[in-house]
Amino acid sequence: MSFIRIAVPALVLLALPWAAVADGGAYGVPGVPQDRAPRTTPGLSSEWGDASDPLLASYGTPGGSTRLKDISRVQSVRGNQLIGYSLVVGLAGTGDGQQTSFPIASLRSMLKQFGINPEADNIRVDNIAAVVVTADLPPFAKPGDTIDVTVSSIGDADSLQGGVLLQTPLQGADGEVYAVAQGEMSIGGYNETGAGGGQVRLNHPTVGMIPNGAYVEREVPTSIAEGNSVFVTLFEADFTTASRAAKAINEEMDDVHAAAVDAATIKVSANNTSAYGIVDLVAELENVRLDPDNRARVVINERTGDIAMTGQVRVMPGAVSHGSLQVEIRPEPVVVQPPPLSSGATVVLPNATPQVTETGGPFMAVGGTSTIDDVIASLNALGAQTRDMIAILQAMKAAGLLLADVEVR
């Protein structure tokens, strides 16, 4: 007998004024010493602490712990995507079926190049599969270099295990061929079917990879500098980080001038008397150190139940009550007998008995926290599971208690 349970989280939130909990009050806010008065710092509100806090100590100071190359790139230095169409051969009966016509047409076209012209009706093969081949061409790749390629079935093939990719020209968005791929594939899995219809499958057998499976045939021209200037682009746009980067470059490097153009771009110009070559200039820029800033953010993945948050997340003083509503539907079939001496038959009618159980929790004070550890401790004190924590965070954001951007994916 099986039954279904549906759990619905129930939340009640109260926002509390800071004055009510700054000295502990009657609420006992986790993470806030009961005898500590609100701290004040010029330019910062009392609930954020002073500049001695680890998260605030680096504000505006150069020479931090992160290299510029780890959070940015030179603006014109980028890769390019390549794509091609081809056939995978040598499959053990796991290729495309006869209802997929374009692999047969591709096979006929290939055979014609070798002087063979078979009729389409005479081709009956199940050991080939039509595939799309994709690759990323990195910047500064030279002819003769090798790159990895990904091979994906576009027909109804069951598996690409043991297949060999035929020679495949890989084109860029401009239609030019920049690489050529060929070779044996590795799919990292399998798809086996037994005589009785049983099937054992591991990973995704219709997508494979060929490490170093393509040779670069053409180089993509890359311009690093514009005149005597280099533009550096941050991976994540942030005005504070851009300003800190420009300041750190000016303080650590001679004969250059850096200025933040916008939240994502820093323009670095070499003086006319600079001894830097373009490569040396970029090398020096990459090793400039700073402390990047980022927004307070909570990222929630509802599919997997994962929650990640940055160190800048803060929780305003308030109270949270967490409970759940559990609905249990237990099937209880009813057997109905026909009347005596009748021609009816015994039947089993479905029947289900719902049972609702509501569990509640007391109000618990949260907020007034200064570190990510305090935030986690406050949330864990509610005793909620990960799935329930997602609903709690969303409700706290709606109530104005959570000072962070919440992204649900």
Order of alpha helices (4+ residues) and beta strands (2+ residues): beta-beta-beta-beta-alpha-beta-beta-beta-beta-beta-beta-beta-beta-alpha-beta-beta-alpha-beta-beta-beta-beta-beta-beta-beta-beta-beta-alpha-alpha-beta-beta
